[in-house]
Every structure is written in C-alpha cells, then in structure tokens.
Amino acid sequence: MAALPKHILNGYRVLDMTHVLAGPTASRLMAEMGAEVIKVEFPPQGDVSRVLPAHKNGRSGYYTQQNRGKRSICLNAKTPEGRAILTELLKTVDVFIENFAPGVIGRMGFSWEAVHKINPRVVMCSISAFGQSGPLSSLPGFDYIAQAYSGVMGMIGDPNGPPSFPMVSMGDISTGVHAAAAIGFALLHRERGGEGQYLDISLLDAYTGYHELNIHLYSLTNGEVEPTRSGSQHFAVCPLGLFKSRDGYVCIIALQNQWAPLCRAIGRPELIDDPRYCDNAQRVAHASEVIAILQAWCDQQPDDEAILAALQAERVPCAPVLRIGQVVSHPHMLERGTVRVVKDPKLGEVLMPGMPLRFSGFEHNQPLDAAYLGEHNEAVLSEVLGYDAARIEALRAAGVLYANPET
C-alpha cells in the first residue's frame, strides 16, 4: 500500500469497525487527512458495501468511494484469537470507531468501559441511528429511518402529496462528518492533558439539527404555526424556490437586501417600494403574486442562460438545477476537484466526489487506493503487533484471518 499522505493527522492511528456509510465517512475523512486507518472486516463478505453497485472487476464503486486509503484486515471476532488481536490493536490506537447497533460492541467485549481500561487515552466513537440511550435506541435504523423520525422527511415534498426523500445519503454522510469533528475535538482535549472520551453520535441527533427554523418557529408560536412541506417554494421566505425554465428549473433566492436587485433584473423596478412586496412578511402574504411575477418573467426568456445572466448581473443568488451528468462535467467542479478522477487498480479511472476539506499546507485530493478484503492482514499484524510469519500463517490456517483478493 502506498505511503500515507503528508497531512494534518499524520501520526494518529484509527481502528475502524464500521460498515456501509456513516462510520466509513468519518474514518474516510481521517484517512484523507493522513491518519493510519485500520479497517476491521468480518468474513466472508466484509463490509456489506462491498456488494453494493456498481461493480467492475469484482470491486464495488460504493465501497471504493468510502474506503480509499484504509488498511483492511479481515478476522473472525467470534474466536478468542480474533478478539485478542482486536485487544492488542486497541492498545496501539488513538481512535476507535464502531457503528454496530447499540449493545453489540459490548457483547463482543469492547464496551466503552472495557476499551477505556485497555487504553485510557483512546477516543471511542459509537455511531448509531438513534443514539446509545433513549426509548428508540434499540430499534434498527438507517439514514431514511432517522430522517423520518426527525421530521426532515416530513418537510420534503409537495404539500398536497406524500412526503418524499432525497436520493442522496445526506444523513449518513453528515453524521460521519459530525463524528469526525467530535473526534478531532476529543483528540485536541486529550492533547491538552485530558483523557480519552466516549462519543455517542446519532443520525437522529444530526438530522434534528437541520431544522434551522422549524422547531423554534413551532415553539415560539405555541404550535399555531406547524411547518410542513411546501413543494418547490419556501413557506417562510419569498421569493425562495424553483422556477420552470426553458431547459429545466432554476433556483432563485432573494432575501431583503436582494429584493431591489431582483426587481431591477426582471425589469420591474416599480415593485421595489410596492407596499405589497416591500418586506419579507408582505411578500410571504402575497407569495402567489410574487411567484407568478417571477415565473412569467422566466417564461419570457429565450433560454436558461439568459435567466441566469440577468440575475447574476444584479448579484441575485440563483442556480440551474443540474442533473448528475451536468454536475460531473461542470468546469467549476473539475477545476476545484469537487468532482475528481480516481485511478483504481480494478475500477480504472472513475469520477467520485472530492475531499470537502481543504488545508493551505497540504495537498488536496490525495492519491489513495481501496484495499481488497483482508489485504493488510500480514502487514498490520507484523508491523503493528510484531507477529512473525509463522504465527500469522497459523491464524490464517485456523480460519481466524481471511482474505479475498477478488474484491
């Protein structure tokens, strides 16, 4: 495996017992920042994301996107030898991340109390759907399940139709980002003389924090206003929404300081001081009129470029609603590496999202590879734990270690 990139987390070691998305997102960010991440997988399948689409030459693009730069060891944690390896590894790491259902890691022998005793300096992060405590904590859950409980799903869709959900895993990924942030702060606390910390990070907590307006609006109105989905237009800010264009849709937002520029952009300066539209409260009260005015203007434009040019000339926030094919070919995305080309031994060249964090002193979008299942069994056990070749071979022969180069 290639050397770790020179980056801000060089020298930190992470034991990663996570799967699919939220946990692997947290450890992926740390790997991209130079941490040594040892990903523990279990035979015979390993991380379930290895079977998710799309595949080429036996490798999953889904798995590759979330696990580049990590070492993979695959062992049977149900055996005493497997658990002994994990115990020894815990003594060497700075961070331990797991995202099993609450209680599972404890039954494996690695509760926070046990881990803290093994290594008082370790930062342990448990990621789950609902958290480690509370009435919902024992229920199984994924991204969209937490999205439904949080009320976020109830805010998406047409007001006269069913709720909907976005075809992106914003809950899993952002929970992973929350976890990575908490881990970083816990390490900072430790470096300043504190001990290790236990972090309880949940999708439900992260999702509920997305309500920048809805919960306090409900509370401050004593329930008289209960926010709900409002389709393609925001219910509390006007104009803020989607408008049909020649080729698709455009998003237009005008807060108070953009109202006058918007009126100039659409050739209606007389609306600037119109008492029906002079502030946001009035525009919300007359939302159907404001929306109709903007839609009529869009309908008159020859193409989407004309709409965007007129609005951008007045510095009115606007954007085309891009399709994925347009996103991956957009000059801005490519120049900044927001969408990057990844060169993988099995996948070849493939486009993937870029690293969202940028540091002035370190290279962006590091060249990292994804490991096949159990690729680093020998390297980790010999380099980190000092096992000799005979001991490693005995563990392999006994079925404690497993590898599959075809993945």
Secondary structure, 3 states (H helix, E strand, C coil): CCCCCCCCCCCCEEEEECCCCHHHHHHHHHHHCCCEEEEEECCCCCCHHHHCCCEECCEEHHHHHHHCCEEEEEECCCCHHHHHHHHHHHCCCCEEEECCCCCHHHHCCCCHHHHHHHCCCCEEEEEECCCCCCCCCCCCCCHHHHHHHHCCHHHCCCCCCCCCCCCCCHHHHHHHHHHHHHHHHHHHHHHCCCCCCEEEEEHHHHHHCCCCCHHHHHHHCCCCCCCCCCCCECCCCCCEEEEECCCCEEEEECCHHHHHHHHHHCCCHHHCCCCCCCCHHHHHHCHHHHHHHHHHHHHHCCCHHHHHHHHHHCCCCEEECCCHHHHCCCHHHHHHCCEEEEEECCCEEEEEECCCCCCCCCCCCCCCCCCCECCCHHHHHHHCCCCCHHHHHHHHHCCCECCECCC
